[in-house]
């Protein structure tokens, strides 16, 4: 039985697909990246990941919870 197209079955596959490390992946997950984790096994679909990034990259920079320290109000 082969792997279904678009399914990422490990945390490492997800990080490779996104092109990030563990810390950035954790940040994306906290922002709502659609990943399922059951008993330590991570599963995601590339279509859902792509849609997540399409949505979050539509936001303006000022809508981001993190701001540049030089431009953040004091």
LOKOLRO-241741 format. One record per residue (C-alpha): residue in one letter; residue number from 1; y, x, z. Coordinates in pm, 1 decimal, decimal comma, always signed. Example, Ala and Ser with C-alpha at 12.3 -4.5 7.8 and 13.67 -1.06 7.14 Angstrom:
BEGIN
<node><aa>A</aa><i>1</i><Y>-450,0</Y><X>+1230,0</X><Z>+780,0</Z></node>
<node><aa>S</aa><i>2</i><Y>-106,0</Y><X>+1367,0</X><Z>+714,0</Z></node>
end
This chain:
BEGIN
<node><aa>X</aa><i>1</i><Y>+0,0</Y><X>+0,0</X><Z>+0,0</Z></node>
<node><aa>X</aa><i>2</i><Y>+328,5</Y><X>+156,3</X><Z>-110,3</Z></node>
<node><aa>X</aa><i>3</i><Y>+668,9</Y><X>+155,4</X><Z>+47,7</Z></node>
<node><aa>X</aa><i>4</i><Y>+891,6</Y><X>-137,2</X><Z>-46,2</Z></node>
<node><aa>X</aa><i>5</i><Y>+1192,7</Y><X>-38,2</X><Z>-259,3</Z></node>
<node><aa>X</aa><i>6</i><Y>+1510,3</Y><X>+2,5</X><Z>-56,7</Z></node>
<node><aa>X</aa><i>7</i><Y>+1337,2</Y><X>+19,2</X><Z>+281,7</Z></node>
<node><aa>X</aa><i>8</i><Y>+1418,6</Y><X>+316,6</X><Z>+504,9</Z></node>
<node><aa>X</aa><i>9</i><Y>+1151,8</Y><X>+358,8</X><Z>+773,0</Z></node>
<node><aa>X</aa><i>10</i><Y>+1283,6</Y><X>+635,5</X><Z>+995,2</Z></node>
<node><aa>X</aa><i>11</i><Y>+1605,9</Y><X>+741,8</X><Z>+1159,8</Z></node>
<node><aa>X</aa><i>12</i><Y>+1592,0</Y><X>+1057,9</X><Z>+949,0</Z></node>
<node><aa>X</aa><i>13</i><Y>+1564,1</Y><X>+859,0</X><Z>+623,7</Z></node>
<node><aa>X</aa><i>14</i><Y>+1862,6</Y><X>+647,2</X><Z>+729,4</Z></node>
<node><aa>X</aa><i>15</i><Y>+2072,1</Y><X>+953,8</X><Z>+815,8</Z></node>
<node><aa>X</aa><i>16</i><Y>+1977,9</Y><X>+1117,8</X><Z>+486,6</Z></node>
<node><aa>X</aa><i>17</i><Y>+2067,8</Y><X>+804,0</X><Z>+290,4</Z></node>
<node><aa>X</aa><i>18</i><Y>+2406,0</Y><X>+776,9</X><Z>+461,9</Z></node>
<node><aa>X</aa><i>19</i><Y>+2463,1</Y><X>+1151,3</X><Z>+468,7</Z></node>
<node><aa>X</aa><i>20</i><Y>+2535,9</Y><X>+1181,8</X><Z>+838,7</Z></node>
<node><aa>X</aa><i>21</i><Y>+2401,3</Y><X>+1324,8</X><Z>+1163,0</Z></node>
<node><aa>X</aa><i>22</i><Y>+2287,4</Y><X>+1149,5</X><Z>+1480,1</Z></node>
<node><aa>X</aa><i>23</i><Y>+2631,7</Y><X>+1122,5</X><Z>+1643,1</Z></node>
<node><aa>X</aa><i>24</i><Y>+2793,2</Y><X>+961,7</X><Z>+1340,3</Z></node>
<node><aa>X</aa><i>25</i><Y>+2492,2</Y><X>+733,9</X><Z>+1293,2</Z></node>
<node><aa>X</aa><i>26</i><Y>+2531,9</Y><X>+617,4</X><Z>+1654,4</Z></node>
<node><aa>X</aa><i>27</i><Y>+2899,6</Y><X>+543,4</X><Z>+1584,3</Z></node>
<node><aa>X</aa><i>28</i><Y>+2809,8</Y><X>+340,9</X><Z>+1274,6</Z></node>
<node><aa>X</aa><i>29</i><Y>+2545,6</Y><X>+148,0</X><Z>+1471,3</Z></node>
<node><aa>X</aa><i>30</i><Y>+2806,9</Y><X>+65,6</X><Z>+1737,5</Z></node>
<node><aa>X</aa><i>31</i><Y>+3028,1</Y><X>-63,6</X><Z>+1454,0</Z></node>
<node><aa>X</aa><i>32</i><Y>+2750,0</Y><X>-296,7</X><Z>+1337,2</Z></node>
<node><aa>X</aa><i>33</i><Y>+2543,0</Y><X>-94,3</X><Z>+1090,7</Z></node>
<node><aa>X</aa><i>34</i><Y>+2245,4</Y><X>-323,5</X><Z>+1019,9</Z></node>
<node><aa>X</aa><i>35</i><Y>+1952,0</Y><X>-126,7</X><Z>+1156,8</Z></node>
<node><aa>X</aa><i>36</i><Y>+1650,5</Y><X>-265,4</X><Z>+1336,9</Z></node>
<node><aa>X</aa><i>37</i><Y>+1496,2</Y><X>-54,8</X><Z>+1610,5</Z></node>
<node><aa>X</aa><i>38</i><Y>+1167,9</Y><X>-171,8</X><Z>+1759,4</Z></node>
<node><aa>X</aa><i>39</i><Y>+971,7</Y><X>+45,3</X><Z>+2000,5</Z></node>
<node><aa>X</aa><i>40</i><Y>+1153,1</Y><X>+355,5</X><Z>+1877,0</Z></node>
<node><aa>X</aa><i>41</i><Y>+1092,1</Y><X>+283,4</X><Z>+1507,7</Z></node>
<node><aa>X</aa><i>42</i><Y>+1403,8</Y><X>+246,0</X><Z>+1294,4</Z></node>
<node><aa>X</aa><i>43</i><Y>+1408,8</Y><X>+24,9</X><Z>+986,0</Z></node>
<node><aa>X</aa><i>44</i><Y>+1692,9</Y><X>-51,1</X><Z>+747,8</Z></node>
<node><aa>X</aa><i>45</i><Y>+1743,3</Y><X>-171,8</X><Z>+392,6</Z></node>
<node><aa>X</aa><i>46</i><Y>+1966,8</Y><X>+21,0</X><Z>+156,7</Z></node>
<node><aa>X</aa><i>47</i><Y>+2129,9</Y><X>-300,3</X><Z>+26,8</Z></node>
<node><aa>X</aa><i>48</i><Y>+2237,8</Y><X>-392,6</X><Z>+380,5</Z></node>
<node><aa>X</aa><i>49</i><Y>+2369,7</Y><X>-43,0</X><Z>+449,8</Z></node>
<node><aa>X</aa><i>50</i><Y>+2564,1</Y><X>-45,8</X><Z>+122,5</Z></node>
<node><aa>X</aa><i>51</i><Y>+2711,7</Y><X>-386,9</X><Z>+206,7</Z></node>
<node><aa>X</aa><i>52</i><Y>+2813,0</Y><X>-265,2</X><Z>+554,7</Z></node>
<node><aa>X</aa><i>53</i><Y>+3006,8</Y><X>+24,7</X><Z>+403,6</Z></node>
<node><aa>X</aa><i>54</i><Y>+3166,2</Y><X>-201,6</X><Z>+140,0</Z></node>
<node><aa>X</aa><i>55</i><Y>+3295,0</Y><X>-425,5</X><Z>+419,2</Z></node>
<node><aa>X</aa><i>56</i><Y>+3417,3</Y><X>-158,3</X><Z>+660,8</Z></node>
<node><aa>X</aa><i>57</i><Y>+3590,9</Y><X>+43,5</X><Z>+390,8</Z></node>
<node><aa>X</aa><i>58</i><Y>+3798,4</Y><X>-262,8</X><Z>+294,9</Z></node>
<node><aa>X</aa><i>59</i><Y>+3975,6</Y><X>-246,0</X><Z>+631,4</Z></node>
<node><aa>X</aa><i>60</i><Y>+4311,0</Y><X>-79,3</X><Z>+651,4</Z></node>
<node><aa>X</aa><i>61</i><Y>+4335,7</Y><X>+237,0</X><Z>+858,0</Z></node>
<node><aa>X</aa><i>62</i><Y>+4552,1</Y><X>+55,5</X><Z>+1111,9</Z></node>
<node><aa>X</aa><i>63</i><Y>+4265,6</Y><X>-188,5</X><Z>+1174,7</Z></node>
<node><aa>X</aa><i>64</i><Y>+4043,4</Y><X>+97,3</X><Z>+1286,3</Z></node>
<node><aa>X</aa><i>65</i><Y>+3977,1</Y><X>+131,7</X><Z>+1660,4</Z></node>
<node><aa>X</aa><i>66</i><Y>+4032,5</Y><X>+507,1</X><Z>+1634,8</Z></node>
<node><aa>X</aa><i>67</i><Y>+4375,9</Y><X>+629,6</X><Z>+1539,5</Z></node>
<node><aa>X</aa><i>68</i><Y>+4519,5</Y><X>+966,5</X><Z>+1451,9</Z></node>
<node><aa>X</aa><i>69</i><Y>+4658,6</Y><X>+1111,8</X><Z>+1778,8</Z></node>
<node><aa>X</aa><i>70</i><Y>+4976,1</Y><X>+1217,8</X><Z>+1598,3</Z></node>
<node><aa>X</aa><i>71</i><Y>+5054,2</Y><X>+864,7</X><Z>+1481,6</Z></node>
<node><aa>X</aa><i>72</i><Y>+4914,3</Y><X>+664,2</X><Z>+1774,8</Z></node>
<node><aa>X</aa><i>73</i><Y>+5169,7</Y><X>+484,9</X><Z>+1991,3</Z></node>
<node><aa>X</aa><i>74</i><Y>+5217,1</Y><X>+630,1</X><Z>+2337,5</Z></node>
end
